[in-house]
Amino acid sequence: MKNDAKQVDHVSGKSAEIFAKAQKNVPPPEANPHIRGDYTTRKIMMWMIIALVPSMLGAGYYFGFRVWGLYLVAIVTAQLSEILWFKLCKKELTWDLSAIVTAILLTANMPPSAPWYFPAIGSAFAIIVVKEFFGGIGFNFINPALGGRALLVGLFFTEMFKISWPDPPFNRITPDVVTSATPLEILNNGGSLSGQELFNTFVGNIGGRLGETSTLLILIGAAILVYKKIIHLRIPLTMLGTIAVIAFVFDGQNFFTADLNTVLGYVLSGGAVFGAFFMATDYASTPSTRAGEYLFAFCCGALVMVFRYYGVTEEGVSYSILIMNCLTPLIDYVLRNRVLGEEGSQLLNIKWNK
């Protein structure tokens, strides 16, 4: 009996040892059943930078070489701010390129006449306060670039809304170079756009912010992101479609009578296309469900038109996205994915929290 007991103990001990070894090779429960993808954060950010290059080059072509200096100041400041923060926190810097993307997006939302310290102030605030104060990349509750822009608008409201008209190729623009009203000003004053004005709006030969004027160059960059599956078309198309529908319904002489040039003018002007593809698609500050993305994008488009109809300026894209960034946690709470086997609505696999 003693020998049998020893044999049982020996077998039990071996089994426990084998089980313990096996457990070491089992990933933690929360890691399943996710599949590892090919994209790292650095690679995603690298493709974002590549996609933004066309609009950066276009900004220099239309508004002069000087504006590339603004991009450079923003990039250097953002990267130095991130290095300083990691040094103070005694953390290892990951060099994920996200600071560079934030700097480029922020500068793209500035007027061509912005002085050099605008991108410096905005980039430092975007990186340290909006991004790192809340835990770094992936934890920011609003888009860092738009947060930096909001600060600059609060500090330098008049300067941030100065309009310079382009004088290509590569001629330097001063704040006083204003040759005509922007397409949005024409539309908001009850006018309509000619075919030539609409064409100028599409290619970027109009007054506006650095990276938002050329829809053509923005779409080239957006096509890169879509092709590489960095972003999906759900948010951009829903947001722009909402702007188009509201313009068609409310901007004619009567309801549902707006002409095509007017509708396209509202869609192509004022940074709507740039915001839809490059700002509203930020991973960390947008909803995590498909239904949430549609709701988020619809509300962004509706708020853009509210700001354009009733706001102090003719724009509103940045603040519409910022408002919806703040409401993203609520959207994620109300519209969450059903757990496998959980009862609930089958529509878009959504469970409505009560």
Protein Blocks (a to p, Z undefined) as FASTA:
>chain_A
ZZmmmmmmmmmmmmmmmmmmmmmmpccfklpccdcdfbdfklmmmmmmmmmmmmmmmmmm
mnojklmmmmmmmmmmmmmmmmmmmmmnopaceklolmmmmmmmmmmmpcfklcfklmmm
mmmmmmmmmmmmnnpahiacbdfklmmmmmmmmmmmmlmmcccddddehiacdfklcfbd
cfklmmmnopacdfklmmmmmnopacddfklmmmmlmmmmmmmmmmnomacfklmmmmmm
mmmmmmmmmmmmbehiacfklmmmmmmgghlmmmmmmmmmpmklpcfbfklmmmmmmmmm
mmmmmmmmmmmblnhmmmmmmmmmmmmmmmmmmmccddehiacdfehoiacdZZ
